[in-house]
């Protein structure tokens, strides 16, 4: 079935990985200069590990709803001493716990929260908690949300929709000292030697203008909101992987369609069986009632509304087709 | 968190509906106690059309005055009169439109509705254009944006576009015909001026105010579910409003697979993009609007393109659940922050009051001049000779005799004027 890639793994397509890497690179200078770093919705830590070339010296608090992935993130980042918390970010107590861990670090603190808000059933507790800490000067926050208006289909994993308007609603709830950024998708191509020798290119790309549609919106707030890194990331596309993924998707859709056809066929058979049985029962009932009337006996059997539910259609054979007496 | 929303009444309307949607969802949050207070004596039956009301705490103005609240929220300019009578730690005005625009020049309410924006309160509004206007008028005031959500249970969004009817454009006109700024009659005239085959449905709860109009069907009042079903059988929603707040109906239509032809009214820019998900038509341009509708009737590809993009716009629009989270966050922020300072508000209020007094004074002076002119004319009219002439004016035989003198009379009138 369709892979929504809500968790970043090594198998995630390069384009999505580059987007995620870039967000961590944005915060990298702040993480490097901080005494404490909390990563809310850290996932497997693959993107953060790729974006942070050196192991962060900051005390890390890694948070995710899934306990297993938090441990994996600590491993991926090479941070065995990281505080690993499995927490629901809609729970104010859990947020207080995260805050307490973070505040134990004396000095600058940074909190990254990328592609998390849209997965929460309520973002109000997270918003309140983060604004409070930022206003106190206790931590700098960097958060991102996707531009859902950019997609033509609904993401089943997103519990809230984000676009320019929703981001504007959010922006007005944040402290006035804030930095806002738009993340833009890139496309490109490169030439390499015939032998495919790895090559490193420095690229110049003109980005922005009227046609620049944001794929994500970024907001930073707190004492060091203005110190975000700005730049772009380009990575080699995985054409083979993409083709495999597309074929796989086509295959999955075809299989699902086939399964659906079979189920629909079964449903039609079951419906036909119920209809036949109902007619058959009705005819028998009418015949028995007629006999009972002739014998002046009270009418027996259940009424049409009280008939037992037919659970399983039996295998059809001509012998099974009982006919009521004429 | 104890919150009270002040409402004039609970009559079925867009503005009241928005408040009820928020109240219902806020009251479902742990630790929130939400009350709706009716601050005006009701003059018509309430509750009609709101399924959520039985689950909400509704009280009278007197009961509201007896309580204490963390946040009190006025929801219409007249309810602001009660806002400062209620005991509350913070006061909020939930601005759903610039309500002075609902009144015509010279109406006293116009000044009242404008002045309430100068009060020392925090603002919450549902449209960016209102937030920008408040920021321009009151740069020091807190103003939060909480856009209206859409009831996704009722208004889709549909999985795929409903089929169109071959060779017939189904046009829907919606709104209150008694509200001059909704442009309902103009829309009906524009639809009637179409040349291509069409079917016009008018939805209104006020049949009498609608009068005799050229439409294939007049229905209403309709429940939200019935409205959604009707949108599903519509190709294009025609709205020629002059004043709107957040401009919700086209968005509801988008969810059900219809596009729109609308004026560039305030609020449209939140989601209507000309040529992408709808068409914009100019002010008072009845024939231009009819041509836009004819174009959609002729060009089924364009119609389908607009409808498909409208549906895409709808999919990304937030639900009421999300909208009310923003409302909760805004009210919590307002409670957390210190109350607004009175001095800047007073300065703004007095400046507007002075401007209002000047306008009112000018109107009064004009009235005095007109009164004097009227009295002079009245004195002339009472003169015996003039009375005789006025009587003779209606005489048929004299009219025949005086006909040749008409050009002379006209020239004399012109020179007098």
Interface residues (C-beta under 8 A of the other chain):
Chain A: X122 X123 X124 X127 X128 X131 X148 X149 X151 X152 X153 X154 X160 X161 X163 X165 X166 X168 X169 X170 X172 X173
Chain B: X29 X128 X131 X143 X144 X145 X146 X147 X157 X270 X271 X312 X313 X315 X316 X317 X318 X319 X321 X322 X325 X326 X328 X329 X330 X332 X333
